[in-house]
Amino acid sequence: MTLRKPSAVLPIAALVAAAAVLTACAPQDSKSDAAPGASGAAGSAAGCAPGALATRTAGTLTVGTDKPAYDPWFTEDKPENGKGFESAVAYAVADKLGYPKEKVSWVVAPFNKATSPGAKDFDFDINQVSVSDERKQAVDFSSGYYDVRQTVIALKNSKAAGARSIADLKGAKLGAQVGTTSLDTITDTIKPSTQPAVFDSNDLAKAALKNGQIEALVVDLPTAFYITGAEVPEAQVVGQFEVSSRAEQFGLVLDKGSKLTGCVSQAVDALRADGTLAKLEKQWLSDAVSAPVLK
């Protein structure tokens, strides 16, 4: 995961138009196999009867996400409006499960709490949470609904803005949100000479970047272009990191051992297969953005 939006300063369409060509954020291939990202038991056809799942509230699907809910994943900090990539994905999954929009309820679920052990107050959570073996020890994941790359943004007047390789970033003061794969990228891939700054929220991280407390911030690629285009124009996208043999994916989070995991994964797989995920990605996220690869 990375981070999201406080208030929409520019419409996402403007950012998409401003972006140049790159395949890293291209629409999802409907033929790609997302199943390896899933965890938990597979759902049976009988157990996934539309609109009749064993949800927390009978007849209602409860979806969690953090607050604020950031662009371009959500818009106007209103997950319930169906706008933004993750809001649209949540409603598409709900519809596949047999729950129309009026049968979907949203609750606030802070990122760290959503991915920690313990009972949840949602049926599934959508919050740019990257699937990892470590997190699978505490929660279940659906199949992946988005393939992501991590990206560095830096103040234009900082030394980090001129970085052309990972080595060029080692001496920079870097930051990321706590508990995210963005932070893991700093510690495991960049391995800076100084400890990174860790923030409880992306708002705090962006404020630190804007105020010069850190030189660079690590976030996912779509968020990077939103931040630099709409929120911190004095910053720029420096570059993105190479994808490993197994691409990082965002997955829906469910309670460990949830009876819904298999059904939710089936819904995500169906949306990938019929091209819905690709269409929503193209609609809400930059499908052509330019960011050099840092090696």
Backbone bond lengths (Angstrom), bond angles and torsions (degrees), N, CA, C in turn:
res aa  C-N    CA-C-N  psi(-1)  N-CA   C-N-CA  omega(-1)  CA-C   N-CA-C  phi
1 M - - - 1.460 - - 1.488 110.21 -
2 T 1.258 111.78 158.47 1.429 116.31 166.94 1.493 105.98 -136.15
3 L 1.338 119.06 -127.25 1.437 115.33 -163.50 1.502 112.80 -138.15
4 R 1.323 118.59 176.07 1.432 121.23 -159.31 1.497 114.01 -133.34
5 K 1.307 124.47 -139.67 1.458 123.86 -167.70 1.519 116.10 -130.54
6 P 1.329 120.38 143.47 1.435 119.41 168.39 1.516 111.43 -91.06
7 S 1.337 118.90 -54.26 1.453 121.03 -178.62 1.506 108.49 -145.17
8 A 1.309 117.09 141.91 1.456 121.16 -176.29 1.515 109.89 -80.82
9 V 1.320 116.69 110.84 1.454 121.18 179.29 1.518 110.05 -89.13
10 L 1.350 116.02 -38.67 1.448 120.75 175.75 1.511 108.35 -123.54
11 P 1.335 118.77 144.58 1.452 119.43 175.46 1.500 109.71 -66.17
12 I 1.336 116.43 145.24 1.453 120.00 -176.48 1.511 111.53 -61.52
13 A 1.356 116.33 -28.64 1.462 119.05 179.37 1.519 111.25 -60.77
14 A 1.341 116.43 -35.98 1.459 119.95 179.57 1.507 110.85 -66.11
15 L 1.346 115.61 -36.48 1.451 118.90 179.32 1.513 111.13 -69.65
16 V 1.331 116.17 -37.52 1.454 119.79 178.74 1.516 109.53 -62.44
17 A 1.355 115.56 -42.79 1.459 119.54 -179.27 1.512 111.25 -64.69
18 A 1.334 116.28 -33.64 1.460 119.73 -176.93 1.514 112.91 -77.76
19 A 1.321 116.71 -17.35 1.455 119.69 -175.51 1.514 111.49 -80.09
20 A 1.340 115.98 152.15 1.457 120.35 179.08 1.515 109.78 -100.51
21 V 1.356 117.25 -171.47 1.459 120.00 -168.03 1.523 112.02 -84.13
22 L 1.346 114.58 134.92 1.464 120.01 172.68 1.523 109.13 -162.85
23 T 1.279 117.73 140.23 1.456 119.73 -176.31 1.512 112.87 -85.76
24 A 1.346 118.56 -14.11 1.459 119.74 -175.11 1.494 112.51 -61.84
25 C 1.331 117.82 -27.56 1.450 120.31 -178.66 1.520 109.90 -113.56
26 A 1.336 115.91 24.25 1.457 119.55 -178.70 1.506 110.57 -67.90
27 P 1.344 118.05 158.34 1.455 120.59 179.54 1.514 110.52 -55.62
28 Q 1.333 116.02 151.38 1.441 120.98 -177.32 1.506 111.40 -67.10
29 D 1.321 116.07 143.21 1.449 122.02 176.18 1.509 108.17 -80.29
30 S 1.312 116.33 118.38 1.450 119.84 -176.22 1.519 112.26 -63.91
31 K 1.350 117.94 -14.49 1.447 120.70 -179.69 1.517 112.35 -90.99
32 S 1.340 117.57 -10.17 1.460 119.36 -176.55 1.509 110.44 -69.34
33 D 1.322 116.36 152.78 1.452 121.67 -174.78 1.510 109.39 -100.37
34 A 1.348 116.72 115.18 1.457 120.45 -178.23 1.515 112.01 -98.23
35 A 1.331 118.16 -3.91 1.452 121.42 -172.90 1.515 114.84 -55.53
36 P 1.356 120.72 -37.47 1.463 119.58 -178.16 1.521 114.34 -57.26
37 G 1.312 119.04 -22.42 1.449 120.29 -179.23 1.505 113.67 -77.85
38 A 1.330 116.64 -16.51 1.459 120.60 -174.71 1.513 111.36 -76.26
39 S 1.332 116.41 155.11 1.447 122.51 173.60 1.521 108.43 -138.62
40 G 1.317 117.26 160.79 1.459 119.61 -179.37 1.512 110.95 95.59
41 A 1.334 115.58 173.32 1.456 121.26 -176.26 1.512 111.87 -74.24
42 A 1.325 115.88 148.03 1.455 120.63 177.61 1.517 109.59 -73.48
43 G 1.336 116.86 145.11 1.454 120.64 179.92 1.516 110.20 -89.71
44 S 1.303 116.81 143.68 1.451 121.18 177.36 1.515 109.53 -90.43
45 A 1.335 116.47 162.71 1.459 120.37 179.34 1.518 110.35 -59.53
46 A 1.343 116.73 -42.12 1.462 120.62 -179.09 1.519 110.87 -67.17
47 G 1.357 115.80 -38.17 1.455 119.44 -177.81 1.508 113.78 -74.96
48 C 1.332 117.75 -10.20 1.456 121.72 -178.54 1.526 111.59 -111.76
49 A 1.319 116.69 31.12 1.460 120.85 -179.97 1.526 109.89 -54.97
50 P 1.344 118.37 127.07 1.471 122.05 -175.96 1.528 113.56 -52.82
51 G 1.331 114.82 125.98 1.452 121.08 175.89 1.508 115.02 73.39
52 A 1.334 117.11 7.39 1.469 119.29 -175.94 1.523 111.75 -127.51
53 L 1.323 116.82 29.93 1.461 120.58 179.26 1.527 110.94 -74.73
54 A 1.323 114.84 161.25 1.473 120.48 178.68 1.528 108.90 -81.57
55 T 1.333 115.45 67.35 1.459 121.07 -178.33 1.526 110.53 -80.35
56 R 1.327 115.96 167.83 1.462 120.39 -179.20 1.528 111.15 -58.95
57 T 1.333 115.74 -39.50 1.466 121.19 176.08 1.520 107.63 -120.14
58 A 1.315 117.17 121.31 1.459 121.21 -176.33 1.525 110.94 -54.55
59 G 1.324 115.46 130.02 1.457 120.59 177.33 1.507 114.88 82.01
60 T 1.336 117.41 -0.73 1.468 121.89 -178.84 1.520 109.77 -130.79
61 L 1.329 116.54 139.28 1.458 121.89 174.97 1.522 107.77 -103.15
62 T 1.326 117.08 120.68 1.465 121.91 -178.28 1.521 109.76 -100.09
63 V 1.337 115.20 123.41 1.458 121.69 -176.98 1.524 109.38 -115.50
64 G 1.316 116.75 135.79 1.458 121.18 179.49 1.512 112.24 -108.12
65 T 1.327 116.29 151.19 1.460 122.81 167.97 1.521 108.20 -159.27
66 D 1.318 115.67 167.73 1.463 121.09 -177.02 1.532 110.36 -77.89
67 K 1.319 115.14 169.56 1.468 121.62 175.15 1.517 107.99 -136.88
68 P 1.349 118.73 129.06 1.465 126.68 2.28 1.529 111.89 -66.14
69 A 1.339 115.06 155.42 1.461 122.42 174.76 1.526 106.65 -101.54
70 Y 1.335 115.68 113.19 1.463 121.23 -165.33 1.527 114.73 -91.31
71 D 1.354 115.30 149.94 1.456 122.33 167.03 1.536 108.83 -67.10
72 P 1.302 118.84 150.66 1.467 127.44 0.04 1.518 113.28 -89.98
73 W 1.323 115.97 10.89 1.466 120.08 -177.68 1.528 111.66 -75.64
74 F 1.314 115.70 -34.05 1.469 123.32 174.88 1.527 106.61 -136.05
75 T 1.316 117.93 171.10 1.458 119.78 174.81 1.516 109.56 -131.89
76 E 1.338 114.94 146.26 1.462 123.22 176.46 1.530 112.99 60.87
77 D 1.352 116.51 19.30 1.463 121.06 -178.89 1.528 111.11 56.89
78 K 1.345 115.99 35.04 1.466 121.54 -178.40 1.526 109.35 -131.01
79 P 1.325 117.95 86.28 1.466 120.49 -179.46 1.525 112.89 -57.07
80 E 1.321 115.84 -28.71 1.465 120.49 -174.97 1.522 113.97 -74.46
81 N 1.353 118.31 -8.30 1.467 118.91 -176.00 1.531 113.93 -84.32
82 G 1.329 117.42 -5.50 1.459 120.21 177.50 1.506 114.51 77.96
83 K 1.333 117.81 5.30 1.461 122.03 -177.97 1.525 109.83 -103.54
84 G 1.332 115.43 145.91 1.457 120.56 -173.74 1.520 109.02 96.10
85 F 1.329 116.63 151.95 1.461 121.18 -172.23 1.521 112.86 -58.09
86 E 1.330 117.55 -51.12 1.460 118.94 -174.26 1.528 112.90 -72.13
87 S 1.311 117.19 -34.91 1.466 118.98 174.68 1.523 109.68 -61.52
88 A 1.336 116.24 -45.09 1.461 120.66 179.89 1.531 111.26 -64.27
89 V 1.335 117.29 -40.22 1.461 120.52 177.95 1.528 110.40 -63.89
90 A 1.336 116.40 -43.95 1.466 119.73 -179.74 1.523 111.19 -57.85
91 Y 1.324 116.64 -45.00 1.466 119.71 -179.76 1.525 111.69 -69.64
92 A 1.331 117.12 -32.67 1.464 119.96 177.38 1.526 110.56 -67.40
93 V 1.329 116.73 -41.39 1.466 120.98 176.37 1.530 109.79 -63.64
94 A 1.324 115.69 -45.77 1.467 119.99 179.75 1.523 110.73 -57.75
95 D 1.316 116.40 -43.43 1.466 120.24 -179.72 1.527 111.02 -62.88
96 K 1.334 117.05 -41.47 1.463 120.57 177.18 1.526 111.39 -61.87
97 L 1.324 115.75 -31.81 1.462 120.84 179.96 1.525 112.76 -82.53
98 G 1.336 115.67 -5.63 1.462 119.71 178.62 1.505 114.94 95.39
99 Y 1.349 116.92 19.93 1.463 121.06 -179.99 1.525 109.41 -118.22
100 P 1.335 118.31 105.76 1.465 120.73 177.33 1.521 110.48 -67.74
101 K 1.312 116.72 169.46 1.454 121.70 -174.04 1.522 112.94 -52.69
102 E 1.330 116.98 -40.08 1.472 119.65 -177.48 1.525 112.52 -70.40
103 K 1.343 117.24 -9.60 1.461 120.97 178.33 1.528 111.63 -104.53
104 V 1.344 116.42 13.69 1.461 121.66 178.51 1.523 109.28 -108.95
105 S 1.323 116.04 129.75 1.463 122.60 178.78 1.522 109.27 -119.26
106 W 1.343 116.45 140.61 1.460 121.22 -178.29 1.529 111.13 -108.88
107 V 1.333 116.28 142.11 1.464 122.05 174.31 1.526 108.86 -131.16
108 V 1.326 116.42 154.13 1.466 121.50 177.35 1.520 109.03 -80.35
109 A 1.336 115.90 129.02 1.457 121.57 -179.55 1.527 108.43 -136.39
110 P 1.339 118.73 98.05 1.460 120.93 178.89 1.529 111.31 -54.50
111 F 1.321 116.40 143.55 1.465 121.97 -173.33 1.522 112.34 -51.71
112 N 1.325 117.65 -53.21 1.461 120.05 -176.14 1.517 112.67 -63.32
113 K 1.332 116.37 -36.70 1.464 120.02 179.92 1.523 110.56 -69.97
114 A 1.324 116.57 -38.63 1.466 120.44 -178.25 1.521 111.89 -63.52
115 T 1.324 116.89 -31.98 1.463 120.90 -175.76 1.526 113.41 -100.31
116 S 1.330 116.85 5.18 1.465 121.28 179.66 1.526 110.49 -95.63
117 P 1.343 117.49 159.43 1.461 119.98 177.54 1.523 111.01 -60.90
118 G 1.311 115.75 154.86 1.462 120.16 177.09 1.521 112.11 120.92
119 A 1.329 114.73 158.41 1.459 120.70 -178.94 1.527 110.85 -62.62
120 K 1.321 116.11 144.63 1.459 122.26 -178.11 1.528 110.57 -107.45
121 D 1.355 115.05 156.63 1.463 119.56 176.79 1.523 110.80 -102.08
122 F 1.343 116.04 19.83 1.469 121.35 176.86 1.528 108.38 -131.60
123 D 1.332 115.48 161.46 1.463 120.62 173.02 1.524 109.66 -82.55
124 F 1.321 117.09 -42.54 1.459 120.86 166.51 1.515 109.01 -148.08
125 D 1.337 115.02 156.75 1.462 122.59 -178.39 1.524 108.52 -117.45
126 I 1.332 116.11 139.44 1.472 121.10 176.67 1.524 107.61 -127.73
127 N 1.344 115.76 113.32 1.462 118.36 -168.16 1.528 111.56 -160.60
128 Q 1.350 116.84 40.29 1.458 121.19 -178.07 1.521 112.41 51.66
129 V 1.311 115.81 46.20 1.461 120.62 -179.06 1.525 108.81 -95.23
130 S 1.313 115.98 119.28 1.461 120.83 179.22 1.520 110.86 -77.74
131 V 1.312 115.34 135.47 1.457 121.20 177.98 1.523 109.08 -71.25
132 S 1.324 117.24 130.51 1.464 121.05 177.05 1.516 108.93 -147.48
133 D 1.326 115.46 154.19 1.463 119.94 178.90 1.522 111.34 -61.08
134 E 1.326 116.10 -36.76 1.466 119.50 179.79 1.522 111.10 -63.53
135 R 1.320 116.87 -45.46 1.462 120.00 180.00 1.523 112.45 -68.07
136 K 1.320 115.86 -28.84 1.470 119.26 178.82 1.522 112.42 -65.66
137 Q 1.326 116.73 -15.51 1.455 119.84 175.40 1.529 111.44 -71.99
138 A 1.335 116.23 -23.47 1.462 120.80 -175.33 1.524 113.30 -108.12
139 V 1.324 117.21 -30.41 1.466 120.82 -175.17 1.525 109.86 -140.21
140 D 1.331 115.70 166.85 1.463 121.57 171.40 1.526 109.22 -93.64
141 F 1.329 115.99 155.34 1.465 122.33 174.18 1.522 109.90 -126.46
142 S 1.317 114.43 147.09 1.453 119.95 168.78 1.520 108.79 -78.80
143 S 1.316 116.31 177.26 1.457 120.28 167.18 1.528 108.68 -56.97
144 G 1.325 116.75 154.62 1.456 120.23 -179.73 1.521 112.28 -69.01
145 Y 1.330 115.35 138.58 1.468 119.59 179.10 1.529 112.43 -109.54
146 Y 1.364 117.51 -5.19 1.464 120.04 179.60 1.514 109.62 -156.98
147 D 1.336 116.38 131.48 1.461 122.59 175.82 1.522 108.48 -94.63
148 V 1.331 117.02 132.44 1.465 119.85 -167.88 1.525 112.43 -133.31
149 R 1.328 115.11 150.96 1.458 122.19 169.91 1.520 109.55 -118.45
150 Q 1.317 115.80 147.79 1.456 121.35 175.77 1.532 109.50 -88.05
151 T 1.321 115.28 148.64 1.462 121.60 -171.48 1.524 110.55 -139.07
152 V 1.324 116.46 151.38 1.466 122.24 175.73 1.521 109.15 -107.44
153 I 1.337 116.21 131.82 1.460 121.03 169.40 1.524 107.54 -119.58
154 A 1.326 116.38 146.46 1.469 120.46 -176.18 1.518 109.93 -144.21
155 L 1.312 115.69 155.72 1.462 120.47 174.43 1.527 108.66 -61.61
156 K 1.307 116.45 137.78 1.463 121.33 -175.12 1.525 112.79 -60.72
157 N 1.336 117.13 -28.87 1.462 119.80 -178.06 1.530 112.88 -93.82
158 S 1.330 117.09 9.57 1.463 120.03 -178.96 1.521 110.81 -95.61
159 K 1.306 115.89 159.72 1.462 121.22 177.81 1.523 110.63 -63.54
160 A 1.330 115.59 -33.54 1.465 120.25 -178.36 1.516 112.24 -62.87
161 A 1.331 117.48 -26.16 1.465 120.76 -178.99 1.521 111.78 -63.52
162 G 1.323 116.58 -23.65 1.455 120.31 -179.60 1.511 113.72 -93.31
163 A 1.324 117.45 6.70 1.461 120.72 -177.56 1.528 110.90 -63.65
164 R 1.311 115.30 136.64 1.462 121.11 177.68 1.528 111.55 -122.60
165 S 1.315 115.45 -0.09 1.462 120.47 179.60 1.517 109.08 -152.39
166 I 1.320 116.64 167.93 1.461 121.42 176.66 1.522 109.99 -62.14
167 A 1.325 116.99 -38.03 1.466 121.06 -179.38 1.522 111.34 -60.66
168 D 1.317 116.99 -32.72 1.464 121.17 -179.31 1.530 112.24 -67.85
169 L 1.325 117.03 -17.10 1.467 120.99 -177.49 1.525 113.04 -96.73
170 K 1.304 117.70 -8.26 1.466 120.51 -172.85 1.526 113.50 -62.46
171 G 1.327 117.50 -29.36 1.460 119.59 -179.49 1.513 114.21 -94.12
172 A 1.324 117.24 1.20 1.469 121.30 -176.53 1.522 111.43 -84.81
173 K 1.332 115.10 152.83 1.458 120.85 173.75 1.527 107.00 -84.85
174 L 1.330 115.80 109.35 1.456 122.16 -173.73 1.523 111.36 -109.56
175 G 1.325 116.15 158.84 1.448 120.21 179.50 1.513 112.02 -148.18
176 A 1.350 115.44 160.50 1.462 122.23 177.52 1.519 108.64 -164.27
177 Q 1.323 115.61 166.82 1.464 120.62 178.54 1.522 110.33 -75.96
178 V 1.310 116.50 145.38 1.453 123.06 -179.32 1.535 110.25 -61.10
179 G 1.325 115.36 143.57 1.449 121.20 172.77 1.513 116.15 73.92
180 T 1.341 118.05 13.10 1.455 121.15 -175.20 1.523 111.73 -108.54
181 T 1.338 115.49 161.18 1.458 119.52 174.24 1.520 110.86 -71.22
182 S 1.328 116.84 -17.74 1.462 120.19 173.27 1.530 109.56 -63.29
183 L 1.324 115.89 -43.26 1.468 120.41 176.89 1.527 110.21 -65.84
184 D 1.338 116.90 -40.08 1.466 120.48 177.17 1.524 110.97 -60.52
185 T 1.334 116.61 -36.55 1.463 120.26 179.40 1.521 110.54 -62.43
186 I 1.332 116.12 -38.87 1.470 119.53 178.52 1.521 110.67 -64.93
187 T 1.326 116.56 -50.20 1.464 120.38 -173.53 1.520 113.27 -75.38
188 D 1.340 117.08 -33.30 1.469 120.17 -173.97 1.524 114.08 -98.54
189 T 1.349 117.40 -29.27 1.465 120.32 -176.34 1.522 111.89 -104.00
190 I 1.337 116.27 -50.40 1.468 119.35 -179.14 1.524 111.08 -77.02
191 K 1.331 116.53 -43.38 1.460 123.05 -178.89 1.530 111.31 52.41
192 P 1.344 116.66 62.90 1.468 120.26 -176.03 1.519 112.34 -66.36
193 S 1.318 115.12 161.22 1.462 120.38 -178.55 1.522 111.87 -75.41
194 T 1.328 117.86 -17.02 1.467 122.17 176.22 1.520 109.56 -121.15
195 Q 1.301 116.60 152.86 1.456 121.04 -179.63 1.523 110.63 -62.68
196 P 1.318 118.00 136.45 1.472 119.56 179.24 1.523 111.18 -71.40
197 A 1.314 115.54 154.61 1.462 120.59 173.34 1.524 108.10 -80.98
198 V 1.330 116.49 135.59 1.459 121.89 -176.78 1.526 108.46 -117.20
199 F 1.328 116.22 130.86 1.458 121.20 -174.44 1.527 111.45 -121.00
200 D 1.321 115.47 146.35 1.456 120.63 -179.05 1.527 112.52 -71.86
201 S 1.321 116.89 -23.31 1.461 120.55 -179.82 1.517 109.70 -146.32
202 N 1.316 115.84 163.05 1.452 120.11 177.94 1.530 111.30 -70.86
203 D 1.330 116.94 -29.75 1.459 119.42 176.33 1.526 110.32 -58.36
204 L 1.324 116.39 -44.72 1.464 120.58 -179.92 1.526 110.35 -66.76
205 A 1.327 116.54 -38.44 1.463 120.24 179.44 1.526 111.04 -64.90
206 K 1.315 116.74 -44.12 1.465 120.74 179.84 1.531 111.02 -65.41
207 A 1.340 116.49 -38.51 1.466 119.82 178.03 1.528 110.42 -63.61
208 A 1.340 116.08 -39.88 1.462 120.27 179.25 1.527 110.71 -64.90
209 L 1.322 116.65 -38.43 1.464 120.34 177.32 1.524 110.46 -65.91
210 K 1.299 115.66 -46.80 1.464 120.61 -178.25 1.525 111.55 -62.20
211 N 1.335 116.62 -36.63 1.461 121.30 -178.02 1.531 113.20 -85.54
212 G 1.318 116.81 -1.12 1.451 119.85 178.15 1.515 114.94 81.12
213 Q 1.342 116.89 12.11 1.467 119.39 178.16 1.525 110.95 -72.04
214 I 1.328 116.31 -27.67 1.455 121.98 171.95 1.522 107.28 -128.82
215 E 1.320 116.15 154.74 1.464 120.63 179.84 1.525 111.88 -86.85
216 A 1.325 115.16 -32.13 1.460 118.98 -174.19 1.522 110.67 -147.45
217 L 1.329 114.23 153.67 1.460 122.43 -177.89 1.522 108.01 -128.15
218 V 1.327 116.44 139.08 1.461 120.62 177.59 1.523 108.95 -104.74
219 V 1.339 115.71 125.84 1.465 123.32 178.78 1.527 107.84 -144.82
220 D 1.336 117.42 176.00 1.454 119.65 175.56 1.527 109.91 -75.38
221 L 1.330 116.28 163.37 1.458 121.38 -171.41 1.532 114.67 -61.05
222 P 1.333 120.23 -50.01 1.472 118.44 179.14 1.527 112.80 -59.94
223 T 1.340 116.35 -41.00 1.459 119.95 179.26 1.518 110.90 -64.37
224 A 1.336 116.92 -36.81 1.468 120.93 179.22 1.520 111.14 -59.38
225 F 1.319 117.14 -44.96 1.461 119.91 -179.70 1.517 111.78 -70.63
226 Y 1.323 117.26 -31.53 1.462 119.11 176.47 1.531 110.19 -68.47
227 I 1.327 116.94 -47.50 1.465 120.55 -177.97 1.528 111.38 -59.62
228 T 1.328 116.66 -48.06 1.464 119.58 -176.27 1.523 112.18 -72.94
229 G 1.312 117.51 -24.10 1.454 119.58 -179.70 1.501 114.14 -90.70
230 A 1.344 116.66 -29.26 1.455 119.17 -171.62 1.521 115.16 -120.50
231 E 1.318 117.74 -24.72 1.463 118.64 -170.54 1.528 114.29 -118.81
232 V 1.300 117.73 -40.91 1.474 120.95 179.77 1.532 107.68 -129.14
233 P 1.334 117.06 73.94 1.469 120.11 -176.02 1.521 113.80 -64.44
234 E 1.327 116.87 -16.08 1.457 119.21 176.52 1.526 112.40 -78.37
235 A 1.335 116.27 1.06 1.465 121.59 176.39 1.524 109.56 -110.19
236 Q 1.320 116.01 162.87 1.453 121.30 179.45 1.524 110.20 -139.00
237 V 1.327 115.77 158.47 1.457 120.80 174.22 1.522 107.95 -76.37
238 V 1.324 116.42 122.42 1.462 121.60 -179.28 1.526 110.68 -86.65
239 G 1.306 116.98 -46.05 1.461 120.62 -179.26 1.509 110.82 172.83
240 Q 1.311 114.84 172.04 1.459 122.19 179.94 1.515 109.53 -119.18
241 F 1.331 115.37 164.55 1.457 120.67 -178.63 1.521 110.41 -99.94
242 E 1.310 115.23 150.58 1.451 120.79 179.49 1.525 110.87 -63.02
243 V 1.314 115.02 148.39 1.459 120.87 175.71 1.517 108.28 -85.46
244 S 1.318 115.83 136.98 1.458 120.02 177.95 1.528 109.14 -74.73
245 S 1.327 116.38 -178.64 1.465 120.22 179.92 1.525 110.99 -60.99
246 R 1.314 116.10 -25.36 1.463 120.76 176.57 1.522 107.57 -117.43
247 A 1.320 117.14 109.48 1.461 121.35 -174.50 1.522 111.04 -65.36
248 E 1.327 115.07 143.38 1.461 120.33 173.45 1.520 108.72 -68.03
249 Q 1.322 116.18 137.04 1.453 121.06 179.94 1.519 111.34 -130.36
250 F 1.325 115.70 147.21 1.458 120.97 168.28 1.524 107.71 -86.81
251 G 1.335 116.70 138.27 1.456 121.83 176.74 1.516 110.61 -131.04
252 L 1.310 116.63 156.29 1.460 121.18 174.07 1.523 108.40 -73.38
253 V 1.323 116.98 138.22 1.466 122.72 -176.72 1.524 109.98 -98.35
254 L 1.324 115.81 133.47 1.461 121.30 176.33 1.522 109.28 -130.22
255 D 1.310 115.51 162.80 1.460 120.75 176.94 1.524 109.09 -59.01
256 K 1.319 117.16 145.97 1.460 121.24 179.80 1.524 109.72 -59.40
257 G 1.334 115.51 125.20 1.453 119.65 -179.28 1.514 114.79 78.24
258 S 1.314 117.18 14.61 1.464 120.54 -178.56 1.526 111.48 -58.49
259 K 1.331 116.21 139.17 1.460 121.69 176.48 1.525 111.72 -71.48
260 L 1.331 116.42 -11.21 1.464 120.71 -177.72 1.525 113.26 -91.72
261 T 1.322 117.84 -12.83 1.465 120.65 -171.96 1.519 112.63 -55.19
262 G 1.321 116.88 -49.17 1.452 119.99 -178.65 1.519 112.58 -62.14
263 C 1.331 116.64 -41.45 1.461 120.83 -179.88 1.527 111.03 -66.13
264 V 1.322 116.65 -41.74 1.460 120.61 180.00 1.530 109.78 -65.78
265 S 1.334 117.42 -40.76 1.461 120.29 177.82 1.525 111.18 -63.80
266 Q 1.327 116.66 -39.69 1.463 120.02 176.78 1.525 110.71 -59.77
267 A 1.337 116.22 -40.71 1.468 120.53 179.72 1.519 110.77 -64.91
268 V 1.350 117.28 -44.45 1.466 121.10 179.27 1.527 110.08 -63.08
269 D 1.327 116.67 -44.18 1.468 120.40 179.51 1.528 111.20 -60.59
270 A 1.327 116.73 -39.91 1.463 121.04 179.27 1.527 110.84 -65.46
271 L 1.332 116.57 -39.03 1.468 120.57 179.16 1.523 111.62 -68.42
272 R 1.306 116.86 -32.22 1.464 120.13 175.82 1.528 109.29 -71.39
273 A 1.327 116.50 -44.66 1.459 121.12 -176.30 1.526 112.55 -65.27
274 D 1.340 117.14 -36.81 1.473 118.65 -177.76 1.531 113.55 -89.06
275 G 1.334 115.97 3.56 1.457 120.33 175.29 1.513 115.35 88.01
276 T 1.328 117.12 1.21 1.463 119.61 -177.76 1.527 112.07 -63.59
277 L 1.332 117.66 -43.98 1.468 119.87 -179.71 1.526 111.00 -61.12
278 A 1.320 116.56 -40.77 1.465 120.35 178.91 1.523 110.59 -63.51
279 K 1.327 117.37 -41.72 1.462 121.13 -179.68 1.526 111.09 -65.47
280 L 1.338 116.23 -42.54 1.463 119.70 -179.76 1.529 110.89 -67.90
281 E 1.327 116.91 -37.05 1.467 119.69 177.84 1.522 110.47 -64.26
282 K 1.326 115.91 -42.77 1.457 119.28 179.55 1.518 111.21 -66.04
283 Q 1.335 117.03 -35.40 1.464 121.08 -179.16 1.520 112.29 -70.89
284 W 1.329 117.35 -41.64 1.463 120.25 -168.99 1.520 115.31 -108.26
285 L 1.337 117.67 -19.47 1.460 120.50 -178.43 1.516 109.98 -119.09
286 S 1.303 116.52 156.32 1.460 120.87 176.73 1.520 109.14 -64.49
287 D 1.328 116.51 119.05 1.459 118.78 177.36 1.524 111.02 -95.60
288 A 1.320 116.94 2.48 1.475 119.73 177.68 1.518 107.87 -151.36
289 V 1.315 116.22 94.58 1.456 120.91 179.87 1.525 109.79 -128.77
290 S 1.313 116.03 149.54 1.451 120.76 -175.63 1.524 110.62 -106.85
291 A 1.305 116.13 120.56 1.462 121.44 175.52 1.514 107.68 -152.15
292 P 1.325 117.19 121.05 1.473 119.40 179.76 1.525 111.52 -63.82
293 V 1.311 116.53 152.36 1.455 121.78 179.21 1.524 109.09 -87.99
294 L 1.322 116.16 127.93 1.460 122.08 178.65 1.518 109.05 -91.48
295 K 1.322 116.71 125.48 1.466 121.07 -178.90 1.520 110.85 -120.88
